[in-house]
Amino acid sequence: MDRWNENTDRIAEVNIAFLVTIIVFQTVGFLPLNFLKGNIVGSLIFSQALVLIPGAYFLLKSGKPYHEAVQLKKMKVSNILLCLLLYFMLTPLLNFINALSMVFFQNSTTTTILSLSEQVPWYIGILVMALLPAIVEETVYRGVYYQEYKKADPWKAVLLSGFLFGLMHGNFNQFSYAFILGMIFALVIEATGSILSTMVLHFCINASSALMVYLYPVLHNMLKMSYRFAENEGMGTELSLLRDILGDVNMTTSEWISYLMETSGTSAGFLETVLTYAPSAVFWSALAFLLFRYIAKRNGNWERICGFFGKPAKGSRSLFTVPLVAAIAIGIVAMFFFELLMRMPQAG
């Protein structure tokens, strides 16, 4: 009975930690933090600190060593390589979810990464966009929230930790794929036995997005050079195709990326997006599942993962408390507000 009360109290504490994080995130934007204006690197580091502090406080209060509290264990090189392969197999699914969400919701992520690429070199961008979030967010969402929730109900812990991970991104576009990723990450930890596996996956996903934006200026210049060549040579068909891609050849790279985002978000409807992305997503997701099962089996964890889908253990506890419900409500309202703000016409 004492153990039951202890675990229930710890769940209540992590839910309070999430509520504090949500409230701080939603209020800090209204504070006069002049030192962060125009400083994308500082803003990203500051936001990661806001995520980390409540979780770090909980870890310190628990008295457990970091590696034990978050399930950080050594991994075989073969397992790390398999996780890298899993990342490549999951990419079509993530692209599908992102494209599908952009049919309905606004995308602001690329603009943020582009601003970062204009301020700092690529290796600094990778540090703050990929390495830092991989360590901080995995520590908090899979190391604090998931590790505590699964003591009560593993399968609900997978769902809830993924949902909170998506909610914390603050907009519907990122929520859609972060929710799915959060659940996948929780299961990958169970398959490998170590949070290091999801730190690797998280880093790869963020790093690939950041590197792509750093390559946009190179691609844009190459397309403009091809346009000039096609124009000089009178290559009508190629010129028309390049004009569709470039829009206005005199646009800056920032303007061009905004143009690509606008056209990709409006030209493709729901059915067209599904037909374009779904076949590849389904095929590679099936292979990703087979690889995931192989990883779990080679580490002796497959049967235990299958047990997640059974009936809850006798005496299992609810993961929902008043602070958590309040945090979820605040997060959902904030996402609606952000979406409305993004859809408002820009002044000037």
Summary of the structure (lengths in Angstrom):
residues: 348
radius of gyration: 22.1
end to end distance: 63.7
largest distance: 82.5
contacts: 1079
relative contact order: 0.15
helix: 81%
strand: 0%
